[in-house]
Amino acid sequence: MPGGDPQATGCANSASTIWSRTYLGAGTVEVRYSSACGTNWVRVSGATGRPSEAGIWSAASGWQWSPSYYQSPSQYWTPMVYAPGSNCVVFRAKIVDVNSHLVDTGNLQLC
């Protein structure tokens, strides 16, 4: 399942948001976790029509990145990484806001 699509695999059905932040004028970045699959992924919403990308890393799976969008859909997500329980993940999102400024979360760790 690492590298897979959380919707297509059904992992999204048992998922919860374990971290979320809304960046004014840019969108919302969430880290999702599926207890049934032991996977995490990043979901971005609200960056519609603007450049953006997101990535997530775990020791078991390495980096998994969304496409680098020139015009983002209303919502998208990264492929999953395997990180069951309290295993750490590192994630990052880059979104161009409505004023054409780059919002970059930098690499953030979540354990």
C-alpha positions as CSV (number, residue, x, y, z in Angstrom):
1,M,0.0,0.0,0.0
2,P,2.8,2.5,0.4
3,G,2.8,4.7,-2.7
4,G,-0.8,3.9,-3.2
5,D,-3.9,6.1,-3.5
6,P,-5.7,6.4,-0.2
7,Q,-9.1,6.6,-1.9
8,A,-8.5,3.7,-4.3
9,T,-7.2,1.4,-1.6
10,G,-10.0,2.1,0.9
11,C,-7.5,3.4,3.4
12,A,-9.3,6.8,3.4
13,N,-12.4,5.1,4.9
14,S,-10.7,4.6,8.2
15,A,-8.7,7.8,8.2
16,S,-8.5,10.7,10.6
17,T,-6.8,14.1,10.4
18,I,-3.8,14.1,12.8
19,W,-2.5,17.6,11.9
20,S,-4.1,20.5,10.1
21,R,-3.3,24.1,9.3
22,T,-5.1,26.7,7.2
23,Y,-2.9,29.2,5.4
24,L,-4.8,32.4,4.7
25,G,-5.2,32.8,1.0
26,A,-3.4,29.6,0.2
27,G,-5.4,26.6,1.4
28,T,-5.5,23.9,4.1
29,V,-2.9,21.3,4.6
30,E,-3.8,18.1,6.5
31,V,-1.9,15.0,7.5
32,R,-4.2,12.0,7.4
33,Y,-3.6,8.6,9.1
34,S,-5.4,5.3,8.5
35,S,-5.2,3.0,11.5
36,A,-6.5,0.1,9.4
37,C,-3.7,0.5,6.8
38,G,-0.9,2.0,9.0
39,T,-0.4,4.7,6.4
40,N,-0.2,8.5,6.3
41,W,-0.6,11.0,3.5
42,V,-1.0,14.8,3.0
43,R,-4.3,16.2,1.7
44,V,-4.4,19.8,0.3
45,S,-7.7,21.7,-0.3
46,G,-8.5,25.3,-1.2
47,A,-5.5,25.9,-3.5
48,T,-7.8,25.6,-6.5
49,G,-6.3,26.9,-9.7
50,R,-3.0,27.9,-8.2
51,P,0.5,26.2,-8.3
52,S,1.1,23.8,-5.4
53,E,2.6,20.4,-4.4
54,A,2.9,18.3,-1.3
55,G,5.1,15.5,-0.1
56,I,5.4,13.1,2.8
57,W,8.2,10.9,4.0
58,S,8.6,7.9,6.3
59,A,11.6,5.7,7.1
60,A,9.8,2.7,5.6
61,S,8.7,4.4,2.4
62,G,10.9,7.4,1.6
63,W,9.4,10.5,0.0
64,Q,6.1,10.3,-1.8
65,W,5.0,13.5,-3.7
66,S,1.8,14.7,-5.3
67,P,2.0,15.9,-8.8
68,S,3.5,19.4,-9.1
69,Y,0.4,21.3,-10.1
70,Y,0.4,24.4,-12.2
71,Q,-3.4,24.7,-11.5
72,S,-4.4,22.7,-8.5
73,P,-7.7,20.9,-8.3
74,S,-10.0,21.8,-5.4
75,Q,-8.5,18.9,-3.4
76,Y,-5.7,16.5,-3.9
77,W,-3.4,14.2,-1.8
78,T,0.0,12.5,-1.9
79,P,0.5,8.8,-2.3
80,M,0.6,7.0,1.1
81,V,3.7,6.2,3.2
82,Y,3.8,3.3,5.7
83,A,4.2,4.6,9.2
84,P,2.0,2.6,11.7
85,G,1.2,3.9,15.2
86,S,3.6,6.5,16.5
87,N,6.2,6.1,13.7
88,C,7.4,9.6,12.6
89,V,6.6,11.2,9.3
90,V,8.0,14.3,7.7
91,F,5.8,16.4,5.4
92,R,5.9,19.5,3.3
93,A,3.6,21.6,1.2
94,K,4.2,24.4,-1.2
95,I,1.3,26.6,-2.3
96,V,1.2,29.9,-4.2
97,D,-1.4,32.1,-2.4
98,V,-3.9,34.5,-4.0
99,N,-1.3,37.3,-3.9
100,S,1.2,35.1,-5.9
101,H,3.5,34.6,-2.8
102,L,4.9,31.1,-2.1
103,V,3.7,29.6,1.1
104,D,6.1,26.8,2.1
105,T,5.6,24.8,5.3
106,G,9.2,23.6,5.2
107,N,9.8,20.1,6.4
108,L,7.7,19.4,9.5
109,Q,8.0,16.2,11.6
110,L,5.1,14.5,13.2
111,C,5.5,11.5,15.6
